[in-house]
Amino acid sequence: MTELRTAGIALDAKLGANQFVVRGGQRIPVPGGTESLGVWNRIEPVWNAAAGGYTEVTMGSSHIQAVGWDGSGCPVARTLLTYSQSSNPNSAHFADQTRLFSREQWVTSRFCEKDILSSPALKVVRVHE
């Protein structure tokens, strides 16, 4: 508790308010914590009370997934690449899923043909030899 006070962090502060990554110069809050806190999504920030708390998150869950069934025969799946699909800062996918992660949102995974065909982002590419 003394370290939190020293860093100016309230005891009831949300984890994501003090844990972050920087993408394109923007600070993006990161939820989660260490296994010792009993947190489902494991991340590992570096504590530095003298610098005001946590430094940028450097490791943790990179892919999270929740799958269930609703009786339709197709799995209901939500996935997320917590640090996005690209490490290229010029890519549209550099921070897209990191922002979703920060907002506790998921990407819908589609496994069954009817779900795939209903995707608004569906592109069909036919490859011929």
TAQUIMO-V329740 format. One record per backbone hydrogen bond with DSSP energy under -0.5 kcal/mol. NH is the residue of the N-H (numbers start at 1). CO is the residue of the C=O. If there is no record, write none. Layout:
nh=NH co=CO
nh=NH co=CO
This chain:
nh=5 co=1
nh=6 co=2
nh=7 co=3
nh=8 co=4
nh=8 co=5
nh=9 co=4
nh=10 co=8
nh=13 co=10
nh=17 co=14
nh=18 co=15
nh=19 co=15
nh=21 co=28
nh=23 co=21
nh=23 co=26
nh=26 co=23
nh=28 co=21
nh=28 co=26
nh=29 co=27
nh=30 co=19
nh=33 co=41
nh=37 co=34
nh=38 co=35
nh=39 co=34
nh=42 co=40
nh=43 co=33
nh=44 co=59
nh=47 co=45
nh=48 co=53
nh=51 co=48
nh=52 co=49
nh=53 co=48
nh=55 co=46
nh=57 co=20
nh=58 co=44
nh=59 co=44
nh=61 co=42
nh=64 co=80
nh=66 co=78
nh=68 co=76
nh=70 co=74
nh=76 co=68
nh=77 co=75
nh=77 co=109
nh=78 co=66
nh=79 co=107
nh=80 co=64
nh=82 co=62
nh=82 co=80
nh=83 co=62
nh=84 co=81
nh=85 co=93
nh=86 co=93
nh=89 co=87
nh=91 co=88
nh=94 co=91
nh=99 co=95
nh=100 co=96
nh=101 co=97
nh=102 co=98
nh=103 co=99
nh=104 co=101
nh=105 co=100
nh=107 co=79
nh=109 co=77
nh=109 co=107
nh=111 co=109
nh=115 co=112
nh=116 co=112
nh=117 co=113
nh=118 co=114
nh=119 co=116
nh=122 co=119
nh=125 co=123
nh=127 co=125
